[in-house]
Amino acid sequence: FERNVVYYIVRYGNLPLIPEGVETETDEPIPTVIEYVKFDLERDNLQFQNSIYKQILDEAAAHLENEGFVASKYFLAHPLDVISRIAAEIMSDRYQLSKIHLKQYGDNVRVEETPLAEELNLITSVPRVMAELKNEHIGLRLKAVAKQMEEAQKAGNMDQTIELLKERKHLIEIHKSLVKILGERIILKM
């Protein structure tokens, strides 16, 4: 889930979530992908668990104000091999035209001139990957709370058990709201 977020940071980090020319309901400046991800994680007091992905986000946010900073170029030329390799994987085109389409269109096809649907949908795709990441964090926390509750019950610590039940209830509510955003079914083990 973190990798999916890093994909958007490296590939589209400098772009605004809403393409230029699209009218918005507010006059507030539109955040870039990097700004949105950083704000969204900080707002929910979350951070990446993978140290390399965390470094990518931190460096992208730190360099965002630098004139001429382009996330993809920066990370492709990063001094750490692991980061430049991740950037290269992200920037390589996963999807190529099939042989049939290449025969049909030949040299007349120029991918760089075609507006990328992905760029136009950042306003929906970036919040979605953030919701998926948060949902994963909530799922992991729910498992940890269940284990702590079991240990507290075995130890006879009812005060801790009650506190953990309250936390579990709160986490389930957050999970339900995230699932609504993601459009998935909720299946909870009781």
N, C-alpha and C positions, 0 to 999 in steps of 0.2 A: 504494500500500500504506500509506503514511503517512496519506493522507486517510481510509482505512478505520479506522485507529486513532483519528484525531482525531474521527471520527464518534462513537465510543463515549465519548471524553473529554467532548465537548460535550454529548451527549444524555443520557448516563447516568453521568457522572463521579463524582457523589456517592453513587451507589448501591453497596451491597456486591455483590461478585461472586455471592454466594449469597444468595437472598432470605431475609428474616427468617422464622423459623419452620421452616426446613429444618434438620434435624439434620446435624451434621458429625462427623467422626471425631476431631476435635481440639478443645480448648478455646481455642485461639489465636483472637484477634480476626480477623474476616474483612476482608480489605482492600477498599477501594473500587476502582472501576475506575481512577481516577487513580493511586492508590497502587500498584496492580498493574502498570500500564503503566510507571510511573516505575521501580519496582524491577526489572522484567523487562529494561528497556533498560539500566539501570545494571549489572545482574548480568552481562550479556553485553558490556559496554563499547561499547554502540551509542548513537547519537543520531540524531534526525531530520536529514535532509539539507536539507529545505525549512525555511528560517528562520522562516517564518510559523507552520508547524505546530510547530516547536520552541518558539516563543514561546508558543503556546497551551498546550502541555504544561507549560512552565516556570511560567507564570502560574497555571494550574490547580493545580499542586502547591504553589505558594507560598501560595495563598489557601485551600487545603483546610481548614486549621485554623481559619480565620475563621468564627465562628459566623454562620449565616445565608447562607454562601456556597453558591450554586447555580450550577454551571458554565454551564448553558444561559442563565440570566438574565444572568450576568456577561458572557458573550461576545456575546450579542445586543445588549447596551448598550455594547460595547467602543468606546473612542474612535477606534481605527483602523478605518477603513471596511472594509478588506480582511478583517479578523477578524470584524467584525459581519456582513459579507456571507456569509462562510463559515458562521458560526453560523446565520444565517437559512436558508441552503440546507439545512443539516443538520436544522434543527428543522422545516422545512416538511414536511408529510406527503406523502411520495412516492406513497403508495397511497391512492386514494380508492375508495369503494364504487362499483360499476358502476351505471349508470342502472337496470338491472333490479332490483338490490338496493334502490336508493333508492325505486323505485316500490313494491316489495314491502313494505318496512318503514317507509317514510315518515319521519315525525318521531320515531318510536319508537326510532330508532337513536341511541345516544349513545356515540360512540367513547371518550370519556374515562372511561366507566364500565366498559369492557371491559378486563380485564387484558391487558396487552401481552405477547405470547409472547416478544418480544425481551428484555424486562426479566427474564423468568423464565429465559432461557437465557444470561445473561451469563457464567456459569461455563464455558460451552463456546465461545461466540462470541468473547469477548475473547481468550482464549488462542489461538484459531484465527487471528484477524487478526494477532496478534503473531507466530505461527509463519510466516504468509505474508510478513510484513515481513522477518523474519530470513532466510527462504529467498531473498528478493529480494536482500538484502545479500550473502548467501553467493554467489549467482549472479554478482553484479557483481564480487565479490572474485575469484572463480574466473577470470573473463575477464581481470581485471587481472593476475593471477598468470601466466596463459598468455602474455600479451603480454610481461611481464617475463622469463619463461623464454626466450622466443624471442630477445629482445634479449641476454640473458646468454649464450645459446648462440652467437649471431653474434659476440659480443665474445670468445668463448673463455673466459669466466669460469665454470669448472666448479663452484667452491665455491658461488657464488651460485645456479647452476642446481640443485645438490643441495638447498640450503636451500629454494628455491622448490618443488621436488618434494615435500619434506616438508610444506610449508605446503599444497600442493595436496591431498595425501593426507588431511591433517587436515580441510580444508574439505569434501572429498567425504564423509568420515564424518559430519560435522555435517549436510551436505545430506541424506544418507540417513536420518538420524534425524528431520529435519524433514519429509521426505517421508512417513515412516511416520505421523507425527502428522496430516499433511494428507491422507493416503490417496491420494496420486498416484503415477503410475508414474515410474520413474527412467529417463531417457534421457540418457546422458552421451556426448559426443563425445570420442573418444580421440585 
